[in-house]
């Protein structure tokens, strides 16, 4: 989630794609959550290279990076998660550090 972004919709209000802007802006920004409420959280956007480089600087060797998505079974149970196949919400590192 970058500081600016939104769903671009067609004339029927169907989601076409997620438009992202200011990807390299790593400032803190407020995000309403759940969407449509007055509640909110602070988002801390970082680029993929910032996450990777911070992990390496901390002494970890990165073995793999994964971007989880809903399984077919979850998509049957929660149809509204279909849009989660269009954008990435999570980044998971499999990393290890040598003792000592």
For each residue, the residues with C-beta under 8 A, 3 or more apart:
1: 5 31 43 45
2: 5 20 21 22 23 25 45
3: 21 22 25 27 29 43 45
4: 20 21 22
5: 1 2 18 19 20 21
6: 18 19
7: 15 16 17 18 19
8: 15 16 17 18 19
9: 12 13 14 15 16
10: 13 14 16
11:
12: 9
13: 9 10
14: 9 10
15: 7 8 9 83 86
16: 7 8 9 10
17: 7 8 86
18: 5 6 7 8 86 87
19: 5 6 7 8
20: 2 4 5 23
21: 2 3 4 5
22: 2 3 4 25
23: 2 20 47
24: 47
25: 2 3 22 45
26: 45 46 47 50
27: 3 45
28: 42 43 44
29: 3 42 43 45
30: 40 41 42 43
31: 1 40 41 42 43
32: 35 36 37 38 39 40
33: 37 39 40 41
34: 37 39
35: 32
36: 32
37: 32 33 34
38: 32
39: 32 33 34
40: 30 31 32 33
41: 30 31 33
42: 28 29 30 31
43: 1 3 28 29 30 31
44: 28
45: 1 2 3 25 26 27 29
46: 26 50 51 54
47: 23 24 26 50 51
48: 51 52 91
49: 52 53
50: 26 46 47 53 54
51: 46 47 48 54 55 91 93
52: 48 49 55 56 62 65 93
53: 49 50 56 57
54: 46 50 51 57 58
55: 51 52 58 60 62 93 95
56: 52 53 59 60 61 62
57: 53 54
58: 54 55 97
59: 56 97 98
60: 55 56 93 95 96 97
61: 56 95 96 97 98
62: 52 55 56 65 93 94 95
63: 94 95 96
64: 93 94
65: 52 62 91 92 93 94
66: 91 92 94
67: 88 90 91 92
68: 89 90 92
69: 84 85 88
70: 74 75 78 81 84 85
71: 74 75
72: 75 76
73: 76 77
74: 70 71 77 78 81
75: 70 71 72 78 79 81 82 85
76: 72 73 79
77: 73 74
78: 70 74 75 81
79: 75 76 82
80: 83
81: 70 74 75 78 84 85
82: 75 79 85
83: 15 80 86 87
84: 69 70 81 87 89
85: 69 70 75 81 82
86: 15 17 18 83
87: 18 83 84
88: 67 69 91
89: 68 84
90: 67 68
91: 48 51 65 66 67 88
92: 65 66 67 68
93: 51 52 55 60 62 64 65
94: 62 63 64 65 66
95: 55 60 61 62 63
96: 60 61 63
97: 58 59 60 61
98: 59 61
99:
100:
